[in-house]
Amino acid sequence: MARTTSAGPPADLLGPVQGEVSWFCCGNAWGPCSSTGKGACGTCNSGNLQHAWPNTSDACWAITRPDSCGFSLSRRTCGFQHRTTALCTGTSVVTTIADCGPQTDLFCGEQSCCGATCASNRLIDLTPAAFSRIASLSAGLRPAEISTV
């Protein structure tokens, strides 16, 4: 697959990308979360294996701007699956897109580590149910690799 050359959001993902994974609350009350909105896709629920992706639409891209941190993330829409693998433990979880986020451009250069293993820039937000499959919620941020399924 050829890399896009347009000035707009990229339309491809050539391989896995490393960055930070965080977690967020959405939908019905679950674990540490109280009830909140259902996300950009209208299906988000903290107890489901779901995630927010910074390039679900032009409107989402305009808010999150991962390109400001040097990332060309693919356009993926509601329901698309990604695999997030914790670089600290090698454990992974497959989740579906249910929201837009994180706002990557606010966290350019931010770094999380476990020992000597580090990654920078928030690229994906998992629901608490999904994040707890790869790390303790108390960790908040973890270095991870995101790939397509």
N, CA and C atoms as an extended XYZ file, in Angstrom:
447
Properties=species:S:1:pos:R:3:atomname:S:1:resname:S:1:resid:I:1 pbc="F F F"
N         0.844       -1.165        0.000 N   MET     1
C         0.000        0.000        0.000 CA  MET     1
C         0.895        1.235        0.000 C   MET     1
N         0.608        2.190       -0.825 N   ALA     2
C         1.420        3.394       -0.918 CA  ALA     2
C         1.010        4.411        0.128 C   ALA     2
N         1.964        5.159        0.606 N   ARG     3
C         1.680        6.211        1.578 CA  ARG     3
C         0.968        7.349        0.857 C   ARG     3
N        -0.037        7.934        1.527 N   THR     4
C        -0.782        9.046        0.950 CA  THR     4
C         0.113       10.281        0.855 C   THR     4
N        -0.113       11.100       -0.159 N   THR     5
C         0.687       12.303       -0.313 CA  THR     5
C        -0.164       13.559       -0.174 C   THR     5
N        -1.447       13.407        0.177 N   SER     6
C        -2.319       14.563        0.317 CA  SER     6
C        -1.940       15.365        1.556 C   SER     6
N        -2.374       16.643        1.578 N   ALA     7
C        -2.101       17.499        2.729 CA  ALA     7
C        -3.042       17.195        3.884 C   ALA     7
N        -4.117       16.454        3.636 N   GLY     8
C        -5.104       16.129        4.661 CA  GLY     8
C        -4.659       14.958        5.501 C   GLY     8
N        -5.574       14.431        6.309 N   PRO     9
C        -5.250       13.298        7.165 CA  PRO     9
C        -4.805       12.091        6.349 C   PRO     9
N        -3.818       11.335        6.834 N   PRO    10
C        -3.351       10.160        6.106 CA  PRO    10
C        -4.437        9.095        6.023 C   PRO    10
N        -4.378        8.285        4.981 N   ALA    11
C        -5.407        7.272        4.750 CA  ALA    11
C        -4.863        5.859        4.890 C   ALA    11
N        -3.635        5.692        5.364 N   ASP    12
C        -3.060        4.358        5.454 CA  ASP    12
C        -2.296        4.165        6.753 C   ASP    12
N        -2.031        2.922        7.048 N   LEU    13
C        -1.196        2.568        8.194 CA  LEU    13
C        -0.236        1.513        7.681 C   LEU    13
N         1.033        1.853        7.594 N   LEU    14
C         2.007        0.953        6.999 CA  LEU    14
C         2.513       -0.103        7.966 C   LEU    14
N         2.295        0.068        9.229 N   GLY    15
C         2.755       -0.914       10.195 CA  GLY    15
C         2.418       -0.469       11.598 C   GLY    15
N         2.811       -1.260       12.580 N   PRO    16
C         2.544       -0.904       13.971 CA  PRO    16
C         3.203        0.418       14.340 C   PRO    16
N         2.632        1.102       15.301 N   VAL    17
C         3.180        2.356       15.780 CA  VAL    17
C         3.274        2.273       17.310 C   VAL    17
N         4.334        2.851       17.861 N   GLN    18
C         4.510        2.850       19.311 CA  GLN    18
C         4.186        4.226       19.871 C   GLN    18
N         3.517        4.226       21.016 N   GLY    19
C         3.156        5.452       21.706 CA  GLY    19
C         2.580        5.100       23.064 C   GLY    19
N         2.003        6.086       23.708 N   GLU    20
C         1.396        5.857       25.010 CA  GLU    20
C        -0.057        5.426       24.857 C   GLU    20
N        -0.483        4.556       25.763 N   VAL    21
C        -1.886        4.193       25.887 CA  VAL    21
C        -2.368        4.716       27.234 C   VAL    21
N        -3.562        5.302       27.230 N   SER    22
C        -4.192        5.783       28.456 CA  SER    22
C        -5.603        5.202       28.511 C   SER    22
N        -6.368        5.566       29.529 N   TRP    23
C        -7.744        5.075       29.597 CA  TRP    23
C        -8.691        6.223       29.882 C   TRP    23
N        -9.972        6.023       29.530 N   PHE    24
C       -10.996        7.049       29.692 CA  PHE    24
C       -12.336        6.387       29.991 C   PHE    24
N       -13.260        7.152       30.530 N   CYS    25
C       -14.598        6.649       30.872 CA  CYS    25
C       -15.617        7.064       29.821 C   CYS    25
N       -16.563        6.186       29.552 N   CYS    26
C       -17.665        6.500       28.648 CA  CYS    26
C       -18.839        5.573       28.949 C   CYS    26
N       -20.030        6.005       28.601 N   GLY    27
C       -21.206        5.154       28.744 CA  GLY    27
C       -21.640        4.940       30.179 C   GLY    27
N       -22.101        3.732       30.454 N   ASN    28
C       -22.640        3.378       31.771 CA  ASN    28
C       -21.554        3.329       32.841 C   ASN    28
N       -21.964        3.479       34.092 N   ALA    29
C       -21.046        3.369       35.219 CA  ALA    29
C       -20.386        1.993       35.213 C   ALA    29
N       -19.065        1.960       35.448 N   TRP    30
C       -18.312        0.706       35.483 CA  TRP    30
C       -17.029        0.973       36.238 C   TRP    30
N       -16.685        0.122       37.173 N   GLY    31
C       -15.429        0.281       37.917 CA  GLY    31
C       -15.273        1.684       38.457 C   GLY    31
N       -14.199        2.376       38.096 N   PRO    32
C       -13.952        3.716       38.625 CA  PRO    32
C       -14.781        4.803       37.932 C   PRO    32
N       -15.605        4.444       36.956 N   CYS    33
C       -16.311        5.429       36.139 CA  CYS    33
C       -17.769        5.600       36.548 C   CYS    33
N       -18.216        6.842       36.550 N   SER    34
C       -19.642        7.109       36.695 CA  SER    34
C       -20.232        7.170       35.284 C   SER    34
N       -21.525        7.256       35.175 N   SER    35
C       -22.167        7.331       33.857 CA  SER    35
C       -21.739        8.601       33.144 C   SER    35
N       -21.536        8.496       31.845 N   THR    36
C       -21.119        9.629       31.021 CA  THR    36
C       -21.626        9.410       29.606 C   THR    36
N       -21.213       10.225       28.661 N   GLY    37
C       -21.673       10.126       27.276 CA  GLY    37
C       -21.225        8.849       26.595 C   GLY    37
N       -21.842        8.550       25.469 N   LYS    38
C       -21.571        7.327       24.708 CA  LYS    38
C       -20.504        7.495       23.628 C   LYS    38
N       -19.808        8.633       23.596 N   GLY    39
C       -18.722        8.834       22.649 CA  GLY    39
C       -19.175        9.208       21.253 C   GLY    39
N       -18.216        9.480       20.384 N   ALA    40
C       -18.488        9.941       19.027 CA  ALA    40
C       -19.264        8.923       18.194 C   ALA    40
N       -19.115        7.651       18.498 N   CYS    41
C       -19.806        6.606       17.731 CA  CYS    41
C       -21.174        6.262       18.321 C   CYS    41
N       -21.438        6.744       19.534 N   GLY    42
C       -22.712        6.476       20.185 CA  GLY    42
C       -22.819        5.108       20.831 C   GLY    42
N       -21.694        4.363       20.884 N   THR    43
C       -21.706        2.993       21.408 CA  THR    43
C       -20.747        2.776       22.568 C   THR    43
N       -20.010        3.788       22.957 N   CYS    44
C       -18.938        3.625       23.926 CA  CYS    44
C       -19.474        3.283       25.312 C   CYS    44
N       -18.818        2.306       25.962 N   ASN    45
C       -19.196        1.866       27.289 CA  ASN    45
C       -17.933        1.421       28.025 C   ASN    45
N       -17.698        1.976       29.204 N   SER    46
C       -16.484        1.692       29.977 CA  SER    46
C       -16.245        0.209       30.232 C   SER    46
N       -17.293       -0.592       30.297 N   GLY    47
C       -17.163       -2.018       30.561 CA  GLY    47
C       -16.911       -2.863       29.323 C   GLY    47
N       -16.883       -2.246       28.138 N   ASN    48
C       -16.639       -2.974       26.891 CA  ASN    48
C       -15.187       -2.821       26.449 C   ASN    48
N       -14.728       -3.721       25.594 N   LEU    49
C       -13.365       -3.656       25.044 CA  LEU    49
C       -13.397       -2.719       23.840 C   LEU    49
N       -13.230       -1.422       24.125 N   GLN    50
C       -13.327       -0.379       23.105 CA  GLN    50
C       -12.217        0.636       23.295 C   GLN    50
N       -12.078        1.512       22.289 N   HIS    51
C       -11.058        2.557       22.389 CA  HIS    51
C       -11.460        3.804       21.618 C   HIS    51
N       -10.727        4.874       21.895 N   ALA    52
C       -10.844        6.122       21.153 CA  ALA    52
C        -9.623        6.227       20.244 C   ALA    52
N        -9.843        6.691       19.013 N   TRP    53
C        -8.792        6.802       18.002 CA  TRP    53
C        -8.749        8.238       17.498 C   TRP    53
N        -7.564        8.834       17.321 N   PRO    54
C        -7.463       10.248       16.954 CA  PRO    54
C        -7.820       10.586       15.508 C   PRO    54
N        -8.104        9.604       14.685 N   ASN    55
C        -8.405        9.901       13.286 CA  ASN    55
C        -9.638        9.115       12.822 C   ASN    55
N       -10.782        9.364       13.468 N   THR    56
C       -12.017        8.687       13.070 CA  THR    56
C       -12.802        9.483       12.031 C   THR    56
N       -12.492       10.770       11.890 N   SER    57
C       -13.192       11.637       10.940 CA  SER    57
C       -12.380       12.918       10.766 C   SER    57
N       -12.777       13.741        9.791 N   ASP    58
C       -12.119       15.039        9.619 CA  ASP    58
C       -12.280       15.903       10.867 C   ASP    58
N       -13.481       15.863       11.466 N   ALA    59
C       -13.737       16.662       12.669 CA  ALA    59
C       -12.858       16.192       13.826 C   ALA    59
N       -12.712       14.899       13.973 N   CYS    60
C       -11.859       14.340       15.029 CA  CYS    60
C       -10.403       14.741       14.794 C   CYS    60
N        -9.924       14.565       13.571 N   TRP    61
C        -8.549       14.909       13.212 CA  TRP    61
C        -8.253       16.375       13.532 C   TRP    61
N        -9.213       17.252       13.259 N   ALA    62
C        -9.031       18.688       13.500 CA  ALA    62
C        -8.829       18.992       14.983 C   ALA    62
N        -9.343       18.131       15.864 N   ILE    63
C        -9.213       18.318       17.305 CA  ILE    63
C        -7.941       17.666       17.846 C   ILE    63
N        -7.649       16.445       17.415 N   THR    64
C        -6.581       15.645       18.027 CA  THR    64
C        -5.197       15.912       17.449 C   THR    64
N        -5.078       16.184       16.190 N   ARG    65
C        -3.853       16.530       15.460 CA  ARG    65
C        -2.594       15.747       15.844 C   ARG    65
N        -2.623       14.401       15.731 N   PRO    66
C        -1.417       13.626       16.029 CA  PRO    66
C        -0.238       13.978       15.123 C   PRO    66
N        -0.526       14.572       13.961 N   ASP    67
C         0.560       14.978       13.066 CA  ASP    67
C         1.428       16.064       13.711 C   ASP    67
N         0.874       16.811       14.658 N   SER    68
C         1.655       17.824       15.375 CA  SER    68
C         2.784       17.188       16.182 C   SER    68
N         2.612       15.918       16.533 N   CYS    69
C         3.630       15.174       17.276 CA  CYS    69
C         4.454       14.285       16.350 C   CYS    69
N         4.211       14.381       15.038 N   GLY    70
C         4.982       13.613       14.066 CA  GLY    70
C         4.382       12.274       13.690 C   GLY    70
N         3.105       12.036       14.001 N   PHE    71
C         2.474       10.753       13.699 CA  PHE    71
C         1.487       10.867       12.549 C   PHE    71
N         1.636        9.988       11.576 N   SER    72
C         0.678        9.861       10.483 CA  SER    72
C        -0.186        8.650       10.780 C   SER    72
N        -1.281        8.868       11.485 N   LEU    73
C        -2.166        7.771       11.863 CA  LEU    73
C        -3.264        7.603       10.822 C   LEU    73
N        -3.615        6.368       10.572 N   SER    74
C        -4.607        6.052        9.567 CA  SER    74
C        -6.004        6.510        9.949 C   SER    74
N        -6.820        6.765        8.938 N   ARG    75
C        -8.238        7.056        9.146 CA  ARG    75
C        -8.941        5.726        9.381 C   ARG    75
N        -9.468        5.559       10.554 N   ARG    76
C       -10.241        4.368       10.911 CA  ARG    76
C       -11.528        4.851       11.560 C   ARG    76
N       -12.633        4.216       11.223 N   THR    77
C       -13.931        4.686       11.692 CA  THR    77
C       -14.532        3.745       12.730 C   THR    77
N       -15.684        4.124       13.229 N   CYS    78
C       -16.379        3.388       14.288 CA  CYS    78
C       -16.431        1.892       13.981 C   CYS    78
N       -16.068        1.093       14.981 N   GLY    79
C       -16.116       -0.358       14.856 CA  GLY    79
C       -14.829       -1.003       14.374 C   GLY    79
N       -13.878       -0.226       13.841 N   PHE    80
C       -12.611       -0.797       13.372 CA  PHE    80
C       -11.832       -1.344       14.567 C   PHE    80
N       -11.142       -2.463       14.373 N   GLN    81
C       -10.396       -3.092       15.460 CA  GLN    81
C        -8.909       -2.798       15.390 C   GLN    81
N        -8.340       -2.511       16.550 N   HIS    82
C        -6.895       -2.388       16.734 CA  HIS    82
C        -6.465       -3.348       17.840 C   HIS    82
N        -5.214       -3.756       17.783 N   ARG    83
C        -4.600       -4.523       18.864 CA  ARG    83
C        -3.623       -3.590       19.567 C   ARG    83
N        -3.754       -3.493       20.882 N   THR    84
C        -2.836       -2.701       21.695 CA  THR    84
C        -2.041       -3.668       22.552 C   THR    84
N        -0.717       -3.619       22.411 N   THR    85
C         0.177       -4.506       23.150 CA  THR    85
C         1.026       -3.684       24.111 C   THR    85
N         0.948       -4.017       25.385 N   ALA    86
C         1.762       -3.338       26.392 CA  ALA    86
C         3.225       -3.719       26.183 C   ALA    86
N         4.080       -2.730       26.016 N   LEU    87
C         5.505       -3.005       25.805 CA  LEU    87
C         6.166       -3.526       27.071 C   LEU    87
N         5.572       -3.288       28.232 N   CYS    88
C         6.153       -3.722       29.512 CA  CYS    88
C         5.968       -5.215       29.751 C   CYS    88
N         4.818       -5.744       29.325 N   THR    89
C         4.474       -7.131       29.654 CA  THR    89
C         4.265       -8.024       28.436 C   THR    89
N         4.035       -7.424       27.286 N   GLY    90
C         3.742       -8.206       26.082 CA  GLY    90
C         2.284       -8.634       25.986 C   GLY    90
N         1.469       -8.299       26.984 N   THR    91
C         0.056       -8.649       26.916 CA  THR    91
C        -0.649       -7.695       25.957 C   THR    91
N        -1.701       -8.196       25.314 N   SER    92
C        -2.405       -7.370       24.346 CA  SER    92
C        -3.908       -7.526       24.491 C   SER    92
N        -4.619       -6.578       23.907 N   VAL    93
C        -6.077       -6.590       23.891 CA  VAL    93
C        -6.530       -6.064       22.533 C   VAL    93
N        -7.571       -6.675       21.993 N   VAL    94
C        -8.176       -6.217       20.745 CA  VAL    94
C        -9.436       -5.439       21.119 C   VAL    94
N        -9.541       -4.225       20.591 N   THR    95
C       -10.660       -3.348       20.906 CA  THR    95
C       -11.217       -2.737       19.626 C   THR    95
N       -12.426       -2.207       19.720 N   THR    96
C       -13.049       -1.544       18.573 CA  THR    96
C       -13.177       -0.047       18.846 C   THR    96
N       -13.103        0.737       17.789 N   ILE    97
C       -13.229        2.187       17.915 CA  ILE    97
C       -14.662        2.542       18.306 C   ILE    97
N       -14.779        3.353       19.374 N   ALA    98
C       -16.080        3.806       19.846 CA  ALA    98
C       -16.100        5.312       20.129 C   ALA    98
N       -14.955        5.990       19.938 N   ASP    99
C       -14.902        7.418       20.244 CA  ASP    99
C       -13.716        8.049       19.518 C   ASP    99
N       -13.679        9.368       19.546 N   CYS   100
C       -12.570       10.158       19.013 CA  CYS   100
C       -11.658       10.537       20.168 C   CYS   100
N       -10.360       10.401       19.989 N   GLY   101
C        -9.417       10.800       21.031 CA  GLY   101
C        -8.208        9.895       21.024 C   GLY   101
N        -7.251       10.088       21.865 N   PRO   102
C        -7.081       11.233       22.756 CA  PRO   102
C        -6.643       12.472       21.981 C   PRO   102
N        -6.643       13.608       22.638 N   GLN   103
C        -6.191       14.827       21.981 CA  GLN   103
C        -4.670       14.831       21.994 C   GLN   103
N        -4.121       14.065       21.073 N   THR   104
C        -2.680       13.781       21.010 CA  THR   104
C        -1.825       15.046       21.056 C   THR   104
N        -2.240       16.097       20.356 N   ASP   105
C        -1.398       17.289       20.284 CA  ASP   105
C        -1.164       17.961       21.635 C   ASP   105
N        -1.999       17.686       22.624 N   LEU   106
C        -1.781       18.252       23.959 CA  LEU   106
C        -0.678       17.523       24.724 C   LEU   106
N        -0.257       16.355       24.213 N   PHE   107
C         0.695       15.521       24.944 CA  PHE   107
C         1.963       15.225       24.139 C   PHE   107
N         2.277       16.053       23.127 N   CYS   108
C         3.497       15.855       22.349 CA  CYS   108
C         4.704       15.835       23.285 C   CYS   108
N         5.510       14.809       23.171 N   GLY   109
C         6.715       14.700       23.977 CA  GLY   109
C         6.514       14.048       25.329 C   GLY   109
N         5.267       13.905       25.784 N   GLU   110
C         5.024       13.210       27.049 CA  GLU   110
C         5.549       11.785       26.921 C   GLU   110
N         6.121       11.246       27.983 N   GLN   111
C         6.718        9.918       27.919 CA  GLN   111
C         6.331        9.099       29.139 C   GLN   111
N         6.006        7.832       28.896 N   SER   112
C         5.797        6.898       30.008 CA  SER   112
C         6.750        5.731       29.820 C   SER   112
N         7.208        5.188       30.944 N   CYS   113
C         8.201        4.121       30.909 CA  CYS   113
C         7.864        3.039       31.929 C   CYS   113
N         8.395        1.876       31.682 N   CYS   114
C         8.453        0.813       32.679 CA  CYS   114
C         9.874        0.273       32.563 C   CYS   114
N        10.676        0.591       33.542 N   GLY   115
C        12.098        0.273       33.438 CA  GLY   115
C        12.707        1.101       32.319 C   GLY   115
N        13.446        0.450       31.427 N   ALA   116
C        14.084        1.143       30.312 CA  ALA   116
C        13.205        1.191       29.067 C   ALA   116
N        11.997        0.626       29.141 N   THR   117
C        11.082        0.595       28.001 CA  THR   117
C        10.177        1.817       28.065 C   THR   117
N        10.281        2.682       27.052 N   CYS   118
C         9.530        3.933       27.051 CA  CYS   118
C         8.826        4.142       25.713 C   CYS   118
N         7.799        4.966       25.728 N   ALA   119
C         7.126        5.427       24.517 CA  ALA   119
C         6.614        6.832       24.785 C   ALA   119
N         6.469        7.605       23.725 N   SER   120
C         6.038        8.999       23.847 CA  SER   120
C         4.759        9.246       23.066 C   SER   120
N         3.992       10.220       23.521 N   ASN   121
C         2.803       10.746       22.859 CA  ASN   121
C         1.602        9.808       22.984 C   ASN   121
N         0.516       10.318       23.526 N   ARG   122
C        -0.712        9.525       23.678 CA  ARG   122
C        -1.346        9.302       22.311 C   ARG   122
N        -1.467        8.032       21.936 N   LEU   123
C        -2.020        7.705       20.634 CA  LEU   123
C        -3.350        6.983       20.696 C   LEU   123
N        -3.660        6.360       21.812 N   ILE   124
C        -4.901        5.604       21.914 CA  ILE   124
C        -5.386        5.647       23.364 C   ILE   124
N        -6.704        5.781       23.513 N   ASP   125
C        -7.355        5.718       24.823 CA  ASP   125
C        -8.198        4.455       24.857 C   ASP   125
N        -7.986        3.625       25.859 N   LEU   126
C        -8.791        2.419       26.025 CA  LEU   126
C        -9.851        2.649       27.104 C   LEU   126
N       -10.945        1.921       27.012 N   THR   127
C       -11.907        1.923       28.114 CA  THR   127
C       -11.239        1.241       29.312 C   THR   127
N       -11.735        1.482       30.524 N   PRO   128
C       -11.129        0.824       31.689 CA  PRO   128
C       -11.120       -0.699       31.578 C   PRO   128
N       -12.182       -1.285       31.020 N   ALA   129
C       -12.218       -2.743       30.865 CA  ALA   129
C       -11.074       -3.223       29.977 C   ALA   129
N       -10.790       -2.495       28.913 N   ALA   130
C        -9.715       -2.874       27.999 CA  ALA   130
C        -8.340       -2.606       28.610 C   ALA   130
N        -8.146       -1.418       29.200 N   PHE   131
C        -6.852       -1.071       29.785 CA  PHE   131
C        -6.478       -2.060       30.879 C   PHE   131
N        -7.462       -2.473       31.675 N   SER   132
C        -7.167       -3.383       32.782 CA  SER   132
C        -6.739       -4.771       32.303 C   SER   132
N        -6.918       -5.075       31.031 N   ARG   133
C        -6.427       -6.337       30.467 CA  ARG   133
C        -4.923       -6.313       30.236 C   ARG   133
N        -4.350       -5.098       30.106 N   ILE   134
C        -2.915       -5.008       29.803 CA  ILE   134
C        -2.101       -4.327       30.897 C   ILE   134
N        -2.775       -3.611       31.814 N   ALA   135
C        -2.061       -2.911       32.893 CA  ALA   135
C        -3.061       -2.540       33.978 C   ALA   135
N        -2.537       -2.191       35.133 N   SER   136
C        -3.371       -1.723       36.232 CA  SER   136
C        -3.891       -0.319       35.912 C   SER   136
N        -5.163       -0.071       36.199 N   LEU   137
C        -5.717        1.257       35.968 CA  LEU   137
C        -4.932        2.324       36.713 C   LEU   137
N        -4.342        1.975       37.845 N   SER   138
C        -3.572        2.951       38.618 CA  SER   138
C        -2.317        3.412       37.883 C   SER   138
N        -1.853        2.641       36.891 N   ALA   139
C        -0.688        3.051       36.098 CA  ALA   139
C        -1.020        4.294       35.275 C   ALA   139
N        -2.251        4.406       34.807 N   GLY   140
C        -2.692        5.577       34.049 CA  GLY   140
C        -2.206        5.623       32.620 C   GLY   140
N        -0.906        5.533       32.416 N   LEU   141
C        -0.278        5.537       31.094 CA  LEU   141
C         0.704        4.385       30.996 C   LEU   141
N         0.824        3.810       29.833 N   ARG   142
C         1.787        2.729       29.591 CA  ARG   142
C         2.336        2.868       28.180 C   ARG   142
N         3.586        2.504       27.971 N   PRO   143
C         4.102        2.434       26.598 CA  PRO   143
C         3.460        1.231       25.898 C   PRO   143
N         3.086        1.415       24.638 N   ALA   144
C         2.380        0.364       23.922 CA  ALA   144
C         2.666        0.409       22.428 C   ALA   144
N         2.322       -0.681       21.779 N   GLU   145
C         2.358       -0.758       20.320 CA  GLU   145
C         0.922       -0.967       19.840 C   GLU   145
N         0.515       -0.174       18.853 N   ILE   146
C        -0.826       -0.275       18.292 CA  ILE   146
C        -0.696       -0.785       16.869 C   ILE   146
N        -1.488       -1.813       16.553 N   SER   147
C        -1.463       -2.401       15.212 CA  SER   147
C        -2.872       -2.746       14.786 C   SER   147
N        -3.049       -3.018       13.509 N   THR   148
C        -4.333       -3.474       13.023 CA  THR   148
C        -4.448       -4.973       13.289 C   THR   148
N        -5.667       -5.447       13.336 N   VAL   149
C        -5.925       -6.865       13.624 CA  VAL   149
C        -5.912       -7.641       12.325 C   VAL   149
